[in-house]
Amino acid sequence: MGVSPKAFVLSLILCFLVSAFSVSVAFASSSNWVEVVTFHNIVGFWATSRFNVFHDDWRIKWEIYPSNGSESPSLKVLVYHDMGHQGIENISSLTTHETTGILNIYNASGKFFLAFWATNTNSSSILIIEQNTDSIPEFPSWTIIPLVLTITLFSVIIKRNMKGV
């Protein structure tokens, strides 16, 4: 007893749909990060100029140096996405006492700006914006066979129906 053509077609369609929604992202090594802009003299309250990020994965690296006082440096960063006529959206924030670090931003490209508060820091402190130039979506290769089989099966069914008309 064989499988009915309808059941076979439905199983192929189901296989294709499952595979179509399993797209992954390839994360790049450290050599694929390119500097977009650097902001120097991170002291006090400040809003940066707008900058463009053309890749979905990007990051903010910081190096803050303590001023001559005994208190540890502090940094608060708010990341804003400038969406033109649609307004401004806060997409991420960071509060830290670490003197160096990285804040990763995923699935966001476009025009951005930062607002930050840096206390007990000196003028050597910097923020660096970098984008990952090799963050590309990957299509799983095993999905090609169900796609080809589905197209072939539909064309055979259509051809049979046209002969019967």
Contacts in CASP RR format, 6 or more apart in sequence:
PFRMAT RR
TARGET T0000
AUTHOR 0000-0000-0000
METHOD contacts of the structure
MODEL  1
MGVSPKAFVLSLILCFLVSAFSVSVAFASSSNWVEVVTFHNIVGFWATSR
FNVFHDDWRIKWEIYPSNGSESPSLKVLVYHDMGHQGIENISSLTTHETT
GILNIYNASGKFFLAFWATNTNSSSILIIEQNTDSIPEFPSWTIIPLVLT
ITLFSVIIKRNMKGV
5 153 0 8 1.000
5 157 0 8 1.000
8 153 0 8 1.000
9 150 0 8 1.000
9 153 0 8 1.000
9 154 0 8 1.000
9 157 0 8 1.000
12 146 0 8 1.000
12 149 0 8 1.000
12 150 0 8 1.000
12 153 0 8 1.000
13 150 0 8 1.000
15 146 0 8 1.000
16 143 0 8 1.000
16 146 0 8 1.000
16 147 0 8 1.000
16 150 0 8 1.000
19 140 0 8 1.000
19 142 0 8 1.000
19 143 0 8 1.000
19 146 0 8 1.000
19 147 0 8 1.000
20 143 0 8 1.000
22 140 0 8 1.000
22 143 0 8 1.000
23 137 0 8 1.000
23 138 0 8 1.000
23 139 0 8 1.000
23 140 0 8 1.000
24 137 0 8 1.000
24 138 0 8 1.000
24 140 0 8 1.000
25 57 0 8 1.000
25 135 0 8 1.000
25 136 0 8 1.000
25 137 0 8 1.000
25 138 0 8 1.000
26 134 0 8 1.000
26 135 0 8 1.000
26 136 0 8 1.000
26 137 0 8 1.000
26 138 0 8 1.000
27 57 0 8 1.000
27 132 0 8 1.000
27 135 0 8 1.000
28 57 0 8 1.000
28 132 0 8 1.000
28 133 0 8 1.000
28 134 0 8 1.000
28 135 0 8 1.000
32 132 0 8 1.000
32 133 0 8 1.000
32 134 0 8 1.000
32 135 0 8 1.000
33 59 0 8 1.000
33 130 0 8 1.000
33 131 0 8 1.000
33 132 0 8 1.000
33 133 0 8 1.000
34 130 0 8 1.000
34 131 0 8 1.000
34 133 0 8 1.000
35 128 0 8 1.000
35 129 0 8 1.000
35 130 0 8 1.000
36 51 0 8 1.000
36 52 0 8 1.000
36 53 0 8 1.000
36 58 0 8 1.000
36 129 0 8 1.000
36 130 0 8 1.000
36 131 0 8 1.000
37 48 0 8 1.000
37 51 0 8 1.000
37 128 0 8 1.000
37 129 0 8 1.000
38 126 0 8 1.000
38 127 0 8 1.000
38 128 0 8 1.000
38 129 0 8 1.000
39 48 0 8 1.000
39 114 0 8 1.000
39 126 0 8 1.000
39 127 0 8 1.000
39 128 0 8 1.000
39 129 0 8 1.000
40 123 0 8 1.000
40 125 0 8 1.000
40 126 0 8 1.000
41 123 0 8 1.000
41 125 0 8 1.000
42 62 0 8 1.000
42 64 0 8 1.000
42 75 0 8 1.000
42 116 0 8 1.000
42 118 0 8 1.000
42 121 0 8 1.000
42 125 0 8 1.000
42 126 0 8 1.000
42 127 0 8 1.000
43 118 0 8 1.000
43 121 0 8 1.000
43 122 0 8 1.000
43 123 0 8 1.000
43 125 0 8 1.000
44 117 0 8 1.000
44 118 0 8 1.000
44 119 0 8 1.000
44 121 0 8 1.000
45 115 0 8 1.000
45 116 0 8 1.000
45 117 0 8 1.000
46 115 0 8 1.000
46 116 0 8 1.000
46 118 0 8 1.000
47 113 0 8 1.000
47 114 0 8 1.000
47 115 0 8 1.000
47 116 0 8 1.000
48 113 0 8 1.000
48 114 0 8 1.000
48 115 0 8 1.000
48 116 0 8 1.000
48 127 0 8 1.000
49 113 0 8 1.000
50 82 0 8 1.000
50 111 0 8 1.000
50 112 0 8 1.000
50 113 0 8 1.000
51 111 0 8 1.000
51 112 0 8 1.000
51 113 0 8 1.000
51 129 0 8 1.000
52 110 0 8 1.000
52 111 0 8 1.000
52 112 0 8 1.000
53 108 0 8 1.000
53 109 0 8 1.000
53 110 0 8 1.000
53 112 0 8 1.000
53 129 0 8 1.000
53 131 0 8 1.000
54 109 0 8 1.000
54 110 0 8 1.000
54 131 0 8 1.000
55 109 0 8 1.000
55 131 0 8 1.000
55 132 0 8 1.000
55 133 0 8 1.000
55 135 0 8 1.000
56 106 0 8 1.000
56 107 0 8 1.000
56 108 0 8 1.000
56 109 0 8 1.000
56 132 0 8 1.000
56 135 0 8 1.000
57 104 0 8 1.000
57 105 0 8 1.000
57 106 0 8 1.000
57 107 0 8 1.000
57 131 0 8 1.000
57 132 0 8 1.000
57 135 0 8 1.000
58 104 0 8 1.000
58 105 0 8 1.000
58 108 0 8 1.000
58 109 0 8 1.000
58 129 0 8 1.000
58 130 0 8 1.000
58 131 0 8 1.000
58 132 0 8 1.000
59 102 0 8 1.000
59 103 0 8 1.000
59 104 0 8 1.000
59 105 0 8 1.000
59 129 0 8 1.000
59 130 0 8 1.000
59 131 0 8 1.000
59 132 0 8 1.000
60 77 0 8 1.000
60 79 0 8 1.000
60 94 0 8 1.000
60 102 0 8 1.000
60 103 0 8 1.000
60 105 0 8 1.000
60 114 0 8 1.000
60 127 0 8 1.000
60 128 0 8 1.000
60 129 0 8 1.000
61 100 0 8 1.000
61 101 0 8 1.000
61 102 0 8 1.000
61 127 0 8 1.000
61 128 0 8 1.000
61 130 0 8 1.000
62 75 0 8 1.000
62 77 0 8 1.000
62 96 0 8 1.000
62 100 0 8 1.000
62 101 0 8 1.000
62 102 0 8 1.000
62 103 0 8 1.000
62 125 0 8 1.000
62 126 0 8 1.000
62 127 0 8 1.000
62 128 0 8 1.000
63 99 0 8 1.000
63 100 0 8 1.000
63 101 0 8 1.000
63 125 0 8 1.000
63 126 0 8 1.000
64 73 0 8 1.000
64 75 0 8 1.000
64 99 0 8 1.000
64 100 0 8 1.000
64 118 0 8 1.000
64 121 0 8 1.000
64 125 0 8 1.000
65 73 0 8 1.000
65 99 0 8 1.000
65 121 0 8 1.000
65 122 0 8 1.000
65 124 0 8 1.000
65 125 0 8 1.000
66 72 0 8 1.000
66 73 0 8 1.000
66 99 0 8 1.000
66 120 0 8 1.000
66 121 0 8 1.000
66 122 0 8 1.000
67 73 0 8 1.000
67 120 0 8 1.000
67 121 0 8 1.000
67 122 0 8 1.000
68 122 0 8 1.000
69 120 0 8 1.000
71 119 0 8 1.000
71 120 0 8 1.000
72 97 0 8 1.000
72 120 0 8 1.000
73 97 0 8 1.000
73 99 0 8 1.000
73 118 0 8 1.000
73 119 0 8 1.000
73 120 0 8 1.000
73 121 0 8 1.000
73 125 0 8 1.000
74 95 0 8 1.000
74 96 0 8 1.000
74 97 0 8 1.000
74 117 0 8 1.000
74 118 0 8 1.000
74 119 0 8 1.000
74 120 0 8 1.000
74 121 0 8 1.000
75 94 0 8 1.000
75 95 0 8 1.000
75 96 0 8 1.000
75 97 0 8 1.000
75 116 0 8 1.000
75 117 0 8 1.000
75 118 0 8 1.000
75 121 0 8 1.000
76 93 0 8 1.000
76 94 0 8 1.000
76 95 0 8 1.000
76 96 0 8 1.000
76 116 0 8 1.000
76 117 0 8 1.000
76 118 0 8 1.000
77 93 0 8 1.000
77 94 0 8 1.000
77 95 0 8 1.000
77 103 0 8 1.000
77 114 0 8 1.000
77 115 0 8 1.000
77 116 0 8 1.000
77 127 0 8 1.000
78 90 0 8 1.000
78 92 0 8 1.000
78 93 0 8 1.000
78 114 0 8 1.000
78 115 0 8 1.000
78 116 0 8 1.000
79 90 0 8 1.000
79 91 0 8 1.000
79 92 0 8 1.000
79 93 0 8 1.000
79 103 0 8 1.000
79 105 0 8 1.000
79 112 0 8 1.000
79 114 0 8 1.000
80 88 0 8 1.000
80 89 0 8 1.000
80 90 0 8 1.000
80 91 0 8 1.000
80 112 0 8 1.000
80 113 0 8 1.000
80 114 0 8 1.000
80 115 0 8 1.000
81 88 0 8 1.000
81 89 0 8 1.000
81 90 0 8 1.000
81 91 0 8 1.000
81 108 0 8 1.000
81 110 0 8 1.000
81 111 0 8 1.000
81 112 0 8 1.000
82 88 0 8 1.000
82 110 0 8 1.000
82 111 0 8 1.000
82 112 0 8 1.000
82 113 0 8 1.000
83 89 0 8 1.000
84 111 0 8 1.000
91 105 0 8 1.000
91 108 0 8 1.000
92 103 0 8 1.000
92 105 0 8 1.000
94 103 0 8 1.000
114 127 0 8 1.000
116 127 0 8 1.000
118 125 0 8 1.000
END
